[in-house]
Structures are given as C-alpha cells and as structure tokens.
Amino acid sequence: MALYVGLDIGGTKLLVASADEHGTIIRRTQELTPYDLNEGLALLHTMIERVTNGATITALGAAIGGPLDWQHGIVSPLHQPQWHEVPLKAMMEAVYGCPLYVDVDTNVAALGEWAFGGEQVSRLLYITISTGMGGGFLVDGAIYRGMQGAHPEIAHQAIPYKCSHPEHIRCDCGTDDCLEALVSGKGIQRIFLKPAEELDDHEWLEVAYNLGQGLRNLATIYLPDVIALGGGVAIGAGAKLLDAARQVMVEHLKLVPVPEVRLSRLGYETALRGTLALAMVDLA
C-alpha cells in the first residue's frame, strides 16, 4: 500500500498525517511548534514516525509560511525566525528516500480544497483569514504563479475602506492601506483593541464591508468560479462575516460574473489535507 505523509508546519502548531493512496487519513498527530529550529525538525521526525510506524513512505508534502523557494524546497517562514534558508526538501529526502514537495501554506490549502473539498472547478481562489491573510489561486487544479514563480499577495491590495479608528491601521508589510490590515486577526486587534471573537455586530459589519471590497477586486481580476474562505477569523465569524461581505461584493461588482463565495468545507484542516494532495500528485 502506498503511504503518503503531510506536514503542516505552522508558527504555533505542527500537524502531521499519513494517508493511503485514496487520500484517506490513517493517523494524525499535533504538537506545539518549538521556537528552536533543531527542536522543531527533531519533533517533525518523531511525529512522522508516530503516524507511519516505520513503514516506507511514498512521498511527503509540506505546507509552511512564506517566503520560500518551492522548486528547491528552501524555506524561510516570516513567523519562525530561526527557520531561515532551511533546505527542507533536501533534508527530508535524505532521511526518507522519497520526494518531498513543499509550498506556501495558502497554495497548499487551495490544493486541499480542490482535491478533497469537492471544488474541482476550473478556477478556485482560496483565501485564509486568520492572524494574517493570504490566498492561493488554482487554474484547472494547478497553482497559479506570478513573475519568476512569485506567490501573489492578495492581502496587500488597497481598497476604499471604512474604519472607525483609521489611526490604528498598520500592515506588517509597511503600508497603511492593505486589506490584511483591516480584516485579519492582527489587524482587528490593532483597530478595535480586542480580538475578533469579541467584536459586536456593528464592528463585524465594518470588517465585512472591507472584506467585500477586497473580494470585489479579486473577482474582477481573477474571475474565479469559487472563492472559498478559511482560517480562524473567517471560520469563527461564519455567516455574519461571509453574508455581509458577499453582499458588498455583489453590489460593487459590475462587469464580470459573480463567483460563488463560501466557507471552506475542510475547516481548520484545509492545509493539512492539501499537504497530502501535494504528496500524492505533484500538483505544483
């Protein structure tokens, strides 16, 4: 039996799963992400052993924050400062004797949504709204890449926003008008001085308006069939964010077809399932 292993390497937690040739998860395990690089790598090996029991691995897939060189498998996630220029692909392939495919976590999540979320449409845009914001765009199941293979940064677009405390808007990229700074968990904390789960209905409407304007831009430029939203902020807010944002998008979308906008069907495991899709077929 072919055995595939997926690694979701997050800034706060590590998820590892093994799956059969159909993508059915056999075992999974979760741990907190150590700050130290060597501790993190050692823990990943322990977790891989835990889900495989020493069985031969056919291929591995990995999701991690950017920036990274997906072709050579060299990773430098911003939120893991000790993980700088780590040759993850070469290191893992030397240990397990099988290929490892790695990509930006939002690209991998898009693959998970496409392969296991029932969304094998021609053009799928996956957006995660959590501590930060990002996205992955698939065209006929393949990851869309920009110039020189760069990852499109959909969260760093400017929009005509509404904000009750504009003096608090600040994006980690250095500008003061990014969509991420208005709708992400970190942005919400800066603007409203409280976490997303404590927002009242009026504050959620403000966030939804800004998200809807961003969705309008993305629908106009990418022309996706489906926009799927995941991440803790989006999943946690649910319909009160999604419905209002969709309404704003529709009201301002004039020249192109209106895409379906919905929450991820895989919830918090979208990226993990995507790592298995990446391992099973090198979709990158």
KEZA-160399 format. One record per residue: residue in three letters; x, y, z of N, C-alpha, C in turn; chain. Coordinates in steps of 0.05 Angstrom, whole numbers, plus 5000, padded with zeros to 4 digits. Atoms other than C-alpha are relative to their C-alpha. Layout:
BEGIN
{'ALA' {X Y Z} {X Y Z} {X Y Z} 'A'}
...
This chain:
BEGIN
{'MET' {5017 4976 5000} {5000 5000 5000} {5018 5025 5000} 'A'}
{'ALA' {4986 4975 5000} {5026 5069 4982} {4993 5016 5025} 'A'}
{'LEU' {5004 4984 4976} {5035 5113 5043} {5010 5028 4995} 'A'}
{'TYR' {4993 4972 5003} {5035 5189 5039} {5000 5014 5026} 'A'}
{'VAL' {4998 4985 4975} {5054 5238 5094} {4998 5029 4994} 'A'}
{'GLY' {5003 4971 5002} {5033 5310 5101} {5009 5014 5025} 'A'}
{'LEU' {4990 4984 4978} {5067 5363 5144} {4989 5028 4998} 'A'}
{'ASP' {5009 4972 4998} {5031 5427 5163} {5016 5014 5021} 'A'}
{'ILE' {4981 4988 4981} {5086 5469 5194} {4992 5029 5005} 'A'}
{'GLY' {5009 4974 4993} {5055 5528 5228} {5017 5014 5020} 'A'}
{'GLY' {4984 4985 4981} {5084 5583 5271} {4993 4992 5029} 'A'}
{'THR' {5008 5007 4973} {5045 5558 5332} {4996 4970 5004} 'A'}
{'LYS' {5005 5028 4997} {5029 5485 5317} {5010 4984 4976} 'A'}
{'LEU' {4992 5019 5020} {5053 5425 5277} {4979 4979 4997} 'A'}
{'LEU' {5019 5022 5006} {5004 5377 5244} {5013 4981 4981} 'A'}
{'VAL' {4989 5020 5017} {5027 5312 5213} {4980 4977 4997} 'A'}
{'ALA' {5019 5021 5005} {4984 5259 5180} {5011 4981 4979} 'A'}
{'SER' {4994 5020 5020} {4992 5195 5140} {4974 4993 4986} 'A'}
{'ALA' {5024 5006 5015} {4944 5174 5085} {5006 4978 4980} 'A'}
{'ASP' {4997 5020 5020} {4932 5117 5037} {4999 5011 4972} 'A'}
{'GLU' {4999 4990 5027} {4931 5121 4961} {4975 5014 4991} 'A'}
{'HIS' {5025 4986 5005} {4860 5148 4963} {4998 5027 5014} 'A'}
{'GLY' {5000 4976 4984} {4878 5205 5009} {4986 4998 5026} 'A'}
{'THR' {5014 5005 4975} {4842 5174 5068} {5021 5001 5023} 'A'}
{'ILE' {4980 4997 4978} {4878 5195 5132} {4999 4975 5018} 'A'}
{'ILE' {4997 5024 4983} {4904 5136 5172} {5005 5008 5028} 'A'}
{'ARG' {4993 4990 4974} {4936 5172 5230} {5007 5029 4998} 'A'}
{'ARG' {4992 4972 4999} {4947 5243 5251} {5010 5007 5028} 'A'}
{'THR' {4990 4992 4974} {4983 5279 5307} {5006 5030 5000} 'A'}
{'GLN' {4996 4971 4998} {4992 5350 5332} {5017 5007 5024} 'A'}
{'GLU' {4983 4990 4978} {5044 5387 5374} {5003 5030 4997} 'A'}
{'LEU' {4993 4972 5002} {5062 5458 5391} {5027 5003 4986} 'A'}
{'THR' {4975 4995 5015} {5117 5487 5346} {5021 5011 5019} 'A'}
{'PRO' {4978 4989 4984} {5183 5495 5384} {5012 5025 4986} 'A'}
{'TYR' {4987 4977 5011} {5218 5561 5375} {5026 4992 4986} 'A'}
{'ASP' {4974 5008 5011} {5285 5527 5363} {4997 4983 4975} 'A'}
{'LEU' {5001 5014 5026} {5297 5502 5292} {5006 4970 5004} 'A'}
{'ASN' {4992 5028 4997} {5333 5437 5312} {4979 4985 5016} 'A'}
{'GLU' {5021 5014 4985} {5279 5420 5363} {4976 4995 4982} 'A'}
{'GLY' {5023 5003 5018} {5226 5432 5310} {5004 4978 4980} 'A'}
{'LEU' {4995 5022 5020} {5259 5387 5259} {5000 4973 5014} 'A'}
{'ALA' {5001 5026 4985} {5270 5332 5311} {4972 4992 5006} 'A'}
{'LEU' {5027 5006 4993} {5198 5337 5332} {4984 4990 4975} 'A'}
{'LEU' {5013 5009 5025} {5175 5331 5259} {5007 4971 4994} 'A'}
{'HIS' {4992 5028 5005} {5215 5266 5252} {4985 4981 5019} 'A'}
{'THR' {5015 5017 4980} {5183 5239 5316} {4971 4997 4992} 'A'}
{'MET' {5028 5001 5008} {5114 5257 5291} {4996 4983 4975} 'A'}
{'ILE' {5002 5017 5024} {5127 5224 5223} {5002 4971 5008} 'A'}
{'GLU' {4998 5027 4990} {5149 5161 5259} {4973 4991 5013} 'A'}
{'ARG' {5024 5005 4985} {5086 5165 5301} {4977 4992 4981} 'A'}
{'VAL' {5023 5005 5018} {5039 5165 5240} {5006 4979 4979} 'A'}
{'THR' {4993 5020 5020} {5078 5115 5198} {5008 4973 5012} 'A'}
{'ASN' {4990 5024 4987} {5103 5064 5249} {5023 4987 4984} 'A'}
{'GLY' {4977 5010 5014} {5166 5058 5207} {4995 4989 4972} 'A'}
{'ALA' {5007 5009 5027} {5130 5040 5142} {5014 5018 4980} 'A'}
{'THR' {4987 4985 5022} {5161 5061 5076} {4981 5022 4990} 'A'}
{'ILE' {5016 4977 5009} {5136 5130 5054} {5004 5004 4970} 'A'}
{'THR' {4999 4996 5029} {5119 5141 4980} {5008 5028 4994} 'A'}
{'ALA' {4994 4972 5005} {5122 5217 4983} {4990 5016 5024} 'A'}
{'LEU' {5008 4982 4979} {5116 5275 5031} {4992 5027 4988} 'A'}
{'GLY' {5008 4973 5007} {5080 5342 5024} {5002 5017 5024} 'A'}
{'ALA' {4997 4982 4977} {5092 5403 5067} {4989 5027 4993} 'A'}
{'ALA' {5010 4972 5002} {5058 5470 5078} {5014 5016 5022} 'A'}
{'ILE' {4986 4982 4981} {5094 5528 5112} {4997 5029 4990} 'A'}
{'GLY' {5003 4972 5007} {5091 5603 5113} {5023 5009 4982} 'A'}
{'GLY' {4980 4990 5018} {5129 5643 5061} {5018 5021 5014} 'A'}
{'PRO' {4993 5007 5027} {5175 5666 5034} {5014 4973 4998} 'A'}
{'LEU' {4986 5025 5004} {5203 5602 5004} {5007 4996 4971} 'A'}
{'ASP' {4993 5008 5027} {5235 5572 4942} {4987 4972 4997} 'A'}
{'TRP' {5015 5025 5001} {5184 5519 4925} {5013 4979 4981} 'A'}
{'GLN' {4987 5018 5019} {5225 5489 4868} {5023 4985 5013} 'A'}
{'HIS' {4978 5013 4986} {5286 5475 4912} {4994 4993 5028} 'A'}
{'GLY' {5008 5008 4974} {5248 5467 4976} {5015 5014 5023} 'A'}
{'ILE' {4986 4985 4980} {5284 5521 5015} {4981 5020 5013} 'A'}
{'VAL' {5021 4985 4987} {5241 5555 5068} {5011 5020 5020} 'A'}
{'SER' {4993 4979 4981} {5245 5619 5109} {4975 5014 5011} 'A'}
{'PRO' {5025 4988 4991} {5177 5630 5143} {5004 5024 5018} 'A'}
{'LEU' {4997 4975 4985} {5169 5700 5170} {4995 4997 5030} 'A'}
{'HIS' {5008 5002 4972} {5136 5678 5235} {5016 4979 5015} 'A'}
{'GLN' {4982 5019 4986} {5190 5627 5251} {5029 5009 4995} 'A'}
{'PRO' {4975 4987 5006} {5254 5669 5255} {5024 4982 4999} 'A'}
{'GLN' {4977 5018 5002} {5301 5610 5266} {5000 4983 4975} 'A'}
{'TRP' {5003 5016 5025} {5275 5576 5203} {5008 5018 4977} 'A'}
{'HIS' {4991 4982 5021} {5317 5617 5155} {5018 4984 4980} 'A'}
{'GLU' {4985 5014 5021} {5342 5588 5089} {5004 4970 5007} 'A'}
{'VAL' {4999 5029 4992} {5326 5517 5113} {4995 4983 4975} 'A'}
{'PRO' {5004 5018 5023} {5336 5465 5057} {4982 4976 5007} 'A'}
{'LEU' {5018 5021 4989} {5275 5426 5080} {4998 4976 4981} 'A'}
{'LYS' {5003 5022 5019} {5267 5386 5016} {5024 4981 5000} 'A'}
{'ALA' {4976 5017 5000} {5339 5361 5014} {5003 4985 5026} 'A'}
{'MET' {4997 5013 4974} {5339 5346 5089} {4981 4977 5003} 'A'}
{'MET' {5020 5021 4997} {5275 5305 5087} {5005 4977 4980} 'A'}
{'GLU' {4995 5021 5020} {5292 5268 5023} {5024 4983 5007} 'A'}
{'ALA' {4977 5015 4992} {5359 5248 5052} {4993 4979 5021} 'A'}
{'VAL' {5008 5018 4979} {5325 5216 5112} {4981 4978 4991} 'A'}
{'TYR' {5022 5019 5006} {5264 5183 5080} {5002 4988 4972} 'A'}
{'GLY' {4995 5012 5026} {5290 5168 5010} {4976 5001 4981} 'A'}
{'CYS' {5023 4995 5017} {5228 5195 4976} {4997 5030 4995} 'A'}
{'PRO' {5003 4971 5006} {5207 5262 4945} {4984 5014 5022} 'A'}
{'LEU' {5016 4982 4984} {5183 5319 4988} {4993 5025 4983} 'A'}
{'TYR' {5009 4976 5014} {5141 5375 4957} {4991 5020 5021} 'A'}
{'VAL' {5007 4980 4980} {5133 5440 4995} {4991 5025 4986} 'A'}
{'ASP' {5010 4975 5012} {5095 5504 4981} {4989 5018 5022} 'A'}
{'VAL' {5013 4981 4982} {5066 5566 5014} {4974 4988 5011} 'A'}
{'ASP' {5024 5013 4987} {5011 5545 5063} {4974 5006 4986} 'A'}
{'THR' {5026 4993 5013} {4956 5583 5026} {4997 4986 4973} 'A'}
{'ASN' {5001 5016 5024} {4974 5549 4960} {4992 4972 5006} 'A'}
{'VAL' {5005 5028 4993} {4973 5482 4994} {4971 4997 5009} 'A'}
{'ALA' {5028 5000 4991} {4906 5498 5027} {4981 5000 4976} 'A'}
{'ALA' {5016 5000 5024} {4878 5514 4959} {4999 4973 4987} 'A'}
{'LEU' {4999 5027 5010} {4901 5446 4935} {4982 4981 5016} 'A'}
{'GLY' {5017 5016 4983} {4867 5414 4994} {4970 5004 4994} 'A'}
{'GLU' {5028 4994 5006} {4802 5449 4979} {4992 4988 4973} 'A'}
{'TRP' {5006 5011 5027} {4806 5428 4906} {4999 4970 5000} 'A'}
{'ALA' {4999 5029 5001} {4825 5356 4918} {4981 4986 5018} 'A'}
{'PHE' {5016 5014 4980} {4784 5339 4980} {4975 5016 5009} 'A'}
{'GLY' {5022 4984 4991} {4734 5395 4988} {4977 5002 4980} 'A'}
{'GLY' {5021 5000 5020} {4691 5380 4927} {4999 5024 4983} 'A'}
{'GLU' {4999 4976 5016} {4714 5441 4889} {5018 4998 4976} 'A'}
{'GLN' {4983 5003 5024} {4745 5416 4825} {4989 5016 4977} 'A'}
{'VAL' {5009 4981 5020} {4724 5477 4787} {5024 5010 4984} 'A'}
{'SER' {4978 4991 5016} {4765 5510 4733} {5018 5020 5014} 'A'}
{'ARG' {4984 4979 4986} {4786 5570 4775} {4990 5003 5028} 'A'}
{'LEU' {5007 5000 4972} {4787 5565 4850} {5019 5019 5015} 'A'}
{'LEU' {4985 4981 4983} {4810 5622 4896} {4995 4993 5029} 'A'}
{'TYR' {5002 5006 4971} {4824 5601 4968} {5012 5023 5015} 'A'}
{'ILE' {4990 4978 4983} {4832 5656 5020} {4999 4991 5029} 'A'}
{'THR' {5000 5004 4972} {4853 5647 5091} {5001 5026 5015} 'A'}
{'ILE' {5001 4976 4983} {4836 5700 5143} {5004 4990 5028} 'A'}
{'SER' {4995 5009 4973} {4869 5685 5209} {5017 5022 5013} 'A'}
{'THR' {4983 4979 4988} {4926 5722 5246} {5007 5019 4978} 'A'}
{'GLY' {4995 4984 5024} {4945 5747 5177} {4980 4993 4979} 'A'}
{'MET' {5019 5006 5022} {4913 5739 5109} {5017 4992 4975} 'A'}
{'GLY' {4987 5008 5024} {4934 5704 5045} {4982 4984 4982} 'A'}
{'GLY' {5017 5015 5018} {4909 5664 4987} {5016 4983 4980} 'A'}
{'GLY' {4989 5016 5022} {4922 5612 4933} {4980 4998 4978} 'A'}
{'PHE' {5018 5000 5023} {4893 5611 4863} {5008 4976 4983} 'A'}
{'LEU' {4995 5024 5017} {4886 5546 4823} {4985 5004 4973} 'A'}
{'VAL' {5012 5000 5027} {4873 5542 4748} {5001 4971 4991} 'A'}
{'ASP' {5002 5029 5008} {4849 5472 4728} {5017 4983 5018} 'A'}
{'GLY' {4986 5016 4980} {4880 5445 4792} {5029 5006 5003} 'A'}
{'ALA' {4972 4992 4999} {4948 5477 4781} {5003 5027 5014} 'A'}
{'ILE' {4995 4975 4986} {4977 5532 4825} {5008 5022 4981} 'A'}
{'TYR' {4993 4976 5016} {4978 5600 4791} {5024 5014 5014} 'A'}
{'ARG' {4976 4986 4989} {5046 5633 4800} {5005 5025 4983} 'A'}
{'GLY' {4994 4975 5013} {5069 5703 4784} {5027 5000 4987} 'A'}
{'MET' {4974 4996 5012} {5132 5731 4753} {5022 4987 5017} 'A'}
{'GLN' {4978 5014 4987} {5193 5689 4770} {4991 4980 5021} 'A'}
{'GLY' {5011 5020 4982} {5148 5640 4805} {4990 5011 5027} 'A'}
{'ALA' {5007 4988 4975} {5129 5690 4859} {4971 4994 5007} 'A'}
{'HIS' {5027 5006 4989} {5068 5679 4903} {4984 5026 5001} 'A'}
{'PRO' {5016 4975 5000} {5013 5732 4890} {4990 5006 5029} 'A'}
{'GLU' {5007 4991 4972} {4999 5772 4954} {4973 5014 4999} 'A'}
{'ILE' {5027 4988 5004} {4924 5782 4950} {4992 5018 5023} 'A'}
{'ALA' {5008 4984 4977} {4920 5812 5020} {5012 5028 5000} 'A'}
{'HIS' {4986 4974 4999} {4965 5871 5003} {4990 5017 4976} 'A'}
{'GLN' {5013 4983 5020} {4916 5907 4958} {4987 5024 5016} 'A'}
{'ALA' {5013 4976 4988} {4888 5977 4973} {4971 5000 4992} 'A'}
{'ILE' {5028 4999 5005} {4813 5985 4979} {4988 5026 5010} 'A'}
{'PRO' {5014 4978 4988} {4763 6041 4992} {4987 4990 5026} 'A'}
{'TYR' {5008 5013 4976} {4755 6023 5065} {4983 5018 5018} 'A'}
{'LYS' {5013 4987 4977} {4711 6041 5125} {5015 4991 5025} 'A'}
{'CYS' {4986 5007 4975} {4746 6045 5192} {4994 5021 5021} 'A'}
{'SER' {5007 4981 4978} {4724 6075 5257} {5025 5010 5014} 'A'}
{'HIS' {4974 4991 4988} {4797 6081 5280} {5022 4999 4980} 'A'}
{'PRO' {4979 5001 5021} {4839 6096 5218} {5028 5004 5010} 'A'}
{'GLU' {4974 4995 4989} {4896 6119 5261} {5014 4974 5009} 'A'}
{'HIS' {4989 5025 4990} {4906 6046 5283} {5007 4981 4977} 'A'}
{'ILE' {4995 5018 5022} {4913 6017 5213} {5030 4998 4995} 'A'}
{'ARG' {4972 5003 5006} {4982 5988 5202} {5004 4971 4990} 'A'}
{'CYS' {4995 5027 5011} {5004 5929 5159} {5029 4993 5005} 'A'}
{'ASP' {4973 5009 4995} {5066 5888 5174} {5018 5004 4976} 'A'}
{'CYS' {4983 4996 5024} {5089 5899 5102} {5011 5029 4998} 'A'}
{'GLY' {4990 4973 4999} {5099 5973 5118} {4982 5022 4989} 'A'}
{'THR' {5018 4980 5010} {5040 6007 5085} {4976 5002 5019} 'A'}
{'ASP' {5022 4995 4981} {4976 6034 5117} {4973 4997 4987} 'A'}
{'ASP' {5026 5003 5013} {4921 6014 5068} {4995 4972 4989} 'A'}
{'CYS' {5003 5027 5010} {4927 5939 5058} {4974 4987 5011} 'A'}
{'LEU' {5024 5015 4991} {4865 5894 5062} {5007 4984 5025} 'A'}
{'GLU' {4992 5017 4977} {4903 5849 5111} {4998 5017 5026} 'A'}
{'ALA' {4999 4983 4976} {4910 5908 5160} {4972 5006 5010} 'A'}
{'LEU' {5027 4993 4994} {4834 5916 5160} {4983 4976 5008} 'A'}
{'VAL' {5018 5022 4995} {4806 5845 5164} {5014 4976 5014} 'A'}
{'SER' {4986 5023 4987} {4860 5798 5193} {4997 5002 5030} 'A'}
{'GLY' {5001 5000 4971} {4862 5778 5265} {5018 5020 5013} 'A'}
{'LYS' {4981 4980 4990} {4923 5821 5278} {4989 5028 4994} 'A'}
{'GLY' {5011 4973 5007} {4891 5880 5241} {4976 5007 5017} 'A'}
{'ILE' {5023 4995 4983} {4826 5873 5280} {5009 5007 5028} 'A'}
{'GLN' {4990 4993 4973} {4865 5873 5346} {5011 5028 5001} 'A'}
{'ARG' {4989 4973 5001} {4901 5936 5326} {4979 5022 4998} 'A'}
{'ILE' {5021 4980 5005} {4839 5973 5303} {4981 5002 5023} 'A'}
{'PHE' {5022 5000 4980} {4788 5953 5356} {5011 4995 5028} 'A'}
{'LEU' {4988 5005 4973} {4837 5937 5413} {4988 4976 5014} 'A'}
{'LYS' {5011 5024 4989} {4805 5869 5423} {5001 4978 4978} 'A'}
{'PRO' {4999 5022 5020} {4806 5800 5389} {4974 4998 4984} 'A'}
{'ALA' {5023 5002 5018} {4759 5783 5332} {4975 4988 5013} 'A'}
{'GLU' {5024 5014 4988} {4714 5738 5375} {4985 5019 5019} 'A'}
{'GLU' {5014 4981 4982} {4696 5799 5418} {4987 5023 4985} 'A'}
{'LEU' {5012 4979 5015} {4672 5844 5361} {4970 5000 5003} 'A'}
{'ASP' {5029 4999 5000} {4600 5868 5364} {4990 5001 4971} 'A'}
{'ASP' {5011 5002 5027} {4553 5866 5304} {5008 5023 4982} 'A'}
{'HIS' {4993 4976 5015} {4568 5937 5282} {5029 4998 4990} 'A'}
{'GLU' {4972 5003 5007} {4643 5923 5283} {5004 4979 4979} 'A'}
{'TRP' {4998 5021 5021} {4634 5859 5243} {4991 5011 4973} 'A'}
{'LEU' {5009 4988 5026} {4596 5899 5190} {5022 5017 4987} 'A'}
{'GLU' {4977 4984 5011} {4656 5945 5183} {5021 4981 4988} 'A'}
{'VAL' {4980 5019 5010} {4703 5886 5175} {4989 4987 4974} 'A'}
{'ALA' {5012 5013 5023} {4654 5853 5126} {5000 5019 4975} 'A'}
{'TYR' {4999 4981 5022} {4650 5917 5084} {5027 5000 4987} 'A'}
{'ASN' {4973 4999 5011} {4725 5919 5076} {5007 4974 4986} 'A'}
{'LEU' {4995 5025 5014} {4729 5845 5060} {4985 4999 4974} 'A'}
{'GLY' {5016 5000 5024} {4673 5853 5009} {5013 5016 4978} 'A'}
{'GLN' {4986 4984 5020} {4712 5908 4974} {5024 4985 4989} 'A'}
{'GLY' {4978 5016 5009} {4772 5863 4971} {4992 4977 4982} 'A'}
{'LEU' {5011 5022 5017} {4731 5805 4943} {4992 5011 4973} 'A'}
{'ARG' {5007 4987 5026} {4704 5853 4890} {5024 5002 4982} 'A'}
{'ASN' {4975 4997 5016} {4775 5868 4867} {5009 4973 4990} 'A'}
{'LEU' {4990 5026 5007} {4795 5795 4867} {4982 4986 4979} 'A'}
{'ALA' {5019 5011 5019} {4732 5773 4830} {5004 5013 4972} 'A'}
{'THR' {4997 4986 5025} {4744 5826 4777} {5026 4993 4986} 'A'}
{'ILE' {4974 5005 5011} {4817 5810 4767} {5004 4970 4993} 'A'}
{'TYR' {4995 5028 5004} {4819 5734 4775} {4977 4985 4985} 'A'}
{'LEU' {5024 5013 5012} {4748 5716 4751} {4998 4971 5010} 'A'}
{'PRO' {5002 5027 4990} {4744 5655 4797} {4972 4989 4998} 'A'}
{'ASP' {5026 5013 4998} {4687 5605 4795} {4990 5000 5029} 'A'}
{'VAL' {5006 5002 4971} {4690 5597 4871} {5022 5014 5016} 'A'}
{'ILE' {4982 4989 4980} {4721 5637 4927} {4994 4986 5027} 'A'}
{'ALA' {5004 5014 4974} {4730 5593 4990} {5016 5014 5021} 'A'}
{'LEU' {4987 4986 4978} {4746 5626 5056} {5005 4981 5023} 'A'}
{'GLY' {4992 5016 4977} {4784 5591 5112} {5015 5017 5020} 'A'}
{'GLY' {4985 4986 4980} {4825 5610 5172} {4983 5006 5025} 'A'}
{'GLY' {5014 4997 4975} {4806 5623 5244} {4980 5023 5001} 'A'}
{'VAL' {5018 4977 5000} {4775 5692 5234} {4975 4994 4983} 'A'}
{'ALA' {5022 5006 5018} {4732 5670 5175} {4982 4978 5010} 'A'}
{'ILE' {5016 5023 4990} {4711 5603 5204} {4986 5008 5026} 'A'}
{'GLY' {5012 4992 4975} {4699 5633 5272} {4976 5019 4997} 'A'}
{'ALA' {5021 4981 5004} {4656 5690 5247} {4977 4988 4984} 'A'}
{'GLY' {5021 5014 5015} {4618 5647 5198} {4982 5019 4983} 'A'}
{'ALA' {5019 4986 5017} {4555 5675 5165} {5000 5030 5004} 'A'}
{'LYS' {5002 4971 4995} {4557 5743 5199} {5021 5016 4985} 'A'}
{'LEU' {4980 4987 5016} {4621 5759 5162} {4996 4994 4970} 'A'}
{'LEU' {5002 5008 5028} {4610 5719 5099} {4977 5012 4985} 'A'}
{'ASP' {5024 4990 5014} {4539 5741 5082} {5002 5030 4994} 'A'}
{'ALA' {4998 4971 5004} {4553 5815 5092} {5022 5007 4980} 'A'}
{'ALA' {4978 4995 5019} {4619 5812 5054} {4991 4993 4971} 'A'}
{'ARG' {5010 5008 5027} {4586 5775 4996} {4981 5022 4989} 'A'}
{'GLN' {5019 4980 5009} {4531 5828 4993} {5015 5025 4990} 'A'}
{'VAL' {4984 4977 5009} {4583 5884 4988} {5013 4994 4974} 'A'}
{'MET' {4987 5008 5025} {4620 5846 4934} {4980 5002 4977} 'A'}
{'VAL' {5020 5001 5021} {4557 5836 4893} {4991 5028 4992} 'A'}
{'GLU' {5009 4973 5005} {4535 5909 4900} {5020 5016 4984} 'A'}
{'HIS' {4980 4984 5014} {4601 5934 4873} {5012 4986 4976} 'A'}
{'LEU' {4990 5015 5023} {4614 5881 4820} {4983 5005 4976} 'A'}
{'LYS' {5017 4990 5022} {4591 5909 4754} {5006 4986 4973} 'A'}
{'LEU' {4993 5008 5028} {4628 5879 4694} {5006 4971 4996} 'A'}
{'VAL' {4992 5028 5003} {4644 5806 4709} {4980 4982 5015} 'A'}
{'PRO' {5019 5018 4986} {4605 5744 4732} {5006 4999 5030} 'A'}
{'VAL' {4998 5001 4971} {4592 5738 4806} {5008 4971 5008} 'A'}
{'PRO' {4992 5027 4991} {4631 5679 4837} {4984 4990 5024} 'A'}
{'GLU' {5010 5011 4975} {4605 5632 4890} {5020 5007 5022} 'A'}
{'VAL' {4983 4994 4978} {4632 5654 4957} {4990 4984 5024} 'A'}
{'ARG' {5008 5018 4978} {4631 5604 5015} {5023 4995 5018} 'A'}
{'LEU' {4980 5008 4982} {4668 5579 5075} {5013 4974 4991} 'A'}
{'SER' {4986 5025 5006} {4719 5523 5068} {4984 4976 5010} 'A'}
{'ARG' {5013 5025 4991} {4688 5454 5071} {5017 4982 5017} 'A'}
{'LEU' {4981 5016 4984} {4750 5427 5105} {5007 5013 5027} 'A'}
{'GLY' {4996 4987 4974} {4750 5477 5162} {5029 5006 5006} 'A'}
{'TYR' {4973 4994 4991} {4815 5481 5201} {5021 4981 4989} 'A'}
{'GLU' {4981 5020 5010} {4847 5421 5165} {5006 5004 4970} 'A'}
{'THR' {4997 4996 5029} {4849 5451 5095} {5029 4997 4992} 'A'}
{'ALA' {4971 5002 5007} {4925 5459 5094} {5010 4972 5004} 'A'}
{'LEU' {4991 5028 4995} {4937 5390 5124} {4991 4982 4978} 'A'}
{'ARG' {5010 5017 5022} {4893 5357 5072} {5015 5008 4974} 'A'}
{'GLY' {4985 4991 5024} {4929 5399 5019} {5028 4988 4999} 'A'}
{'THR' {4973 5012 5000} {4997 5371 5041} {4998 4972 4989} 'A'}
{'LEU' {5003 5027 5011} {4971 5302 5025} {4994 5000 4970} 'A'}
{'ALA' {5004 4997 5029} {4946 5324 4957} {5026 5006 4986} 'A'}
{'LEU' {4974 4993 5012} {5014 5354 4944} {5018 4976 4999} 'A'}
{'ALA' {4983 5024 5000} {5048 5289 4964} {4991 4980 4979} 'A'}
{'MET' {5010 5021 5017} {5002 5245 4923} {5004 5006 4970} 'A'}
{'VAL' {4995 4992 5028} {5008 5283 4858} {5014 5027 5001} 'A'}
{'ASP' {4985 4975 4999} {5060 5338 4849} {4985 5021 4984} 'A'}
{'LEU' {5018 4981 5013} {5007 5390 4832} {5013 5027 4996} 'A'}
{'ALA' {4988 4974 5001} {5055 5448 4840} {5011 5006 4972} 'A'}
